[in-house]
Amino acid sequence: MVEADRVHRWTVRDAVAHEVGQFEELPKPWLMITRIRRARRAHPELGALDGHNTSQVEDRAEAPGERLVEEFARVAPKGARSLARVPVPVRRRLRMSMIFPEAKALPEDSMEYLHSVLLARDTWMHRVDISDATGAEPVLDAHDHEIMGQVLLDLALGWTGPCCLLDLSGPAGGRYRLGGGPPVVTLRADAVAFARHLSGRPPLGELVSEGDAEAAAVLTAARVVF
């Protein structure tokens, strides 16, 4: 979970260092607490989440890119397995906002939401960030379609606007409806471009709306936490 405006100032190696730190902490939660405490001293102007993420990046400021790639390949599977070993009832009871107050804005303030949704979504979006920065074309498949479905589910659960139709192209795309009744606006875009837009990142790719202008404005103003 990262605030998009801070991501804009990250380099590719910063994003990879953040992800290494993210998965490294899953079997070693005390590292997370250590980084939060360090950030409070070093970056008092930042909130808990941004300070923590900044500490992740700073911890590997001197690591060469090749080592970061090797570390990610090593710690990511271990981190995912360690979180999966925590019983689901326990993950549902644990509140993320006890550590990060920003988690109160999430659709669900639980460790289970981190496990089942945010961990994959955050990693996926940073993969998009790195692809954008390097010009490498991401290879998309059913996994990307599943991530997009989770993103749009969160959008739909919080949606209070008029009925909209989303016509999203590409392997991660599909047709989705927000709200009840007949759609008053249709938005057409590449699925990854729309996900990037929902995260608050600068637009890359065209979003085309047809129909009611006010409804289109409400839709384009919508955001989803990544």
N, C-alpha and C positions, 0 to 999 in steps of 0.2 A: 504494500500500500504506500503510494508515493504521491505527493502533490505535484501536479503537472508543471507548474511554473518553475519549480526547483529542478525538475528533470531537464528542462530546456537549457540549463547551465552545465549539465553533465557532459563529459566526453564519453566515448564508447568504453574506454577502460573504467571510468567511474561507474557506468551502468553494470559492467561485469563484476566489479568489486562489490557493489551493492548486492548483487545476486549471490555471490559467493558468501558474503556475510549473512545473508538471509537464511540460506540453507544450512550454513555452519551452526547457526543459533538453535535450530530446531531440536537437536539432541543435547544441546548445551545452553539452556535458557538463561543461565547466569551470565553468559556473554552479552545477552541483550540488556540485562539490568546494568552491567558494567558500562556498556556504551551509552546508555541513557544518562547515567550519573556523570560520566565524563563530559557528555555534551552539555549538561546543565552548567558545568563550570566553564567550558571552552566556548560555548555558543549560547549564552543566556537569552539572546534575542530570538532563538528558534523554539518552536514547540517541541513536545516530546518526540513526535514522529519524525519531523525533519531533522532534529538534532541527532536522533538515533541513526537515521540513514546516512547523515554526514559522517558520523563516527565510523560506520561500516566502510565508507569510501576512504577515510583518512587512515584506517588501520592497514590498508594495502596500497598506500600512496607510492611506495617505492617498488612494488612488485611489478616485474615485467609482464607484458601481455600474455606471453606464452605460459607463464606460471599460473596466471589467473584462469586461463582456459583449462589447464590441468587440474587446478584446485576445484573448479566448478564440476568437472566430470567426476571428481572423487566425492565431494561433499553433497551434491544434489541428491543422488540416490539414497545415501545414508539419512539425510535430513527428512526426505519424504517418508521413508520407512519408519523413522522414529516417531513422527507425528501420527502415523497410522496405528502405531501400537497403543496409543492412548485410547481407552474405551470411549465409544461414541457418547454415552451419557455424561461422562466427565467433560468431554470437549464441549458439549452443549451447555453445561453449567458454568464453565470458566468464562468470565467476562474479559474481553480484550481491552475494554475501556479502563480496567483497573491499572493497565500499563500505559495505554495510549488513549487519552481523552477523546482524540479524534474519531475513535471507533464508534462513538455514540451516533455518528452520522450514517453509519452503515445500515443496510436493511436488516442485519442481524448482528447483534453485539455478542458474538460467541466465538470460542476457539474452533468450534465445528465449522462455522462459516469461513474462517481462515483456512481450515484444512480442505474443505470441499470446494471452495470457490476462489478465494483471493490468492492463494498460493500459486495456483495455475494461471490465474488471470494476470497477476502482476508480472510473472515471468514471461508470459506470452506478449504482453504489451512492450516489455523491454526488448524482446526479440524484434518486434516491429520497429522500435526506436533504433536499434542497431542496424537493421536492414535499411531504414531511411538514411541513416548517417553514412553508411558504407556503400550504398547503391546496390547491395546484394538483393536479388529477388527472392523473397521467402517462398519456400515450397509449402503449399497449403493442402490439407487433407481433412478427413473426418474429425480429427482432433480439433482443428481450428473452428470447424462448424459447431462443435460442442461448446467451445469457449464462447463463441458468439451467441449461442443460445442462452448461456448463463447471463451474459451481459444484458441481453434484451429482456430476459425474465426480470432482472432487477429494475430495468427501465419501466417495464409494464407494472410491476408491483407498486411503484411509487408514482405512477402516472395519474394525474387528475385533469389533464387537458382533454380536448375534443378527440374524437375518433380519427386515427391516422393510419395509413397503410404504408408500410416500409417495404420497398422492393429493392433488396440488396443483392448485388451481383457478385460473382466469384465463387470459388469453392467453399468459402465460409458463409456464403449468403443464403438467401431464401426470402419468402414473403411472410410478413408478420403484421398483425393488427394490434394497435394500441387503443384501448377504450372500447366502448360499446356503441352500437348503431352504425349507420352507413358512414364510411370515411369521408371527411371533408377536405382532406389533403393527402396527396401521395408523394412520398420522398423516394427518389431513386439515387442510389450511390453504390460504389464498391463497398463491400462489407467491412473490410479493414479500414478504409477511409472513414467510414461512419463510426467505427469503434474508436479510432484516433480522435475524431471530433468529440465524441461523448466523454472522452477522458480529459478534455480541455486542452489538448495539444494543438499546435498550429495546423490549419487545414492543409492536407495534401490529397488532391483528388476532388472532383466536383460533386457537390450535393445539389440535386435538382428537385425543386418542389413544384407541384402542380395542384392548384386548388385555392382554398381560402388562405389569404396572406397572413392573417392574424394567427391562425392555427399553425401555419408553417413557421412563424416566428417563435411560437411556444415550443415547437418540436426542436428547432435548431438551438434553442437556449437550454435544452435538457442536458444533464450531465449524469454520469455513472462513475462511482469510485473504482479506481484500479489500484 
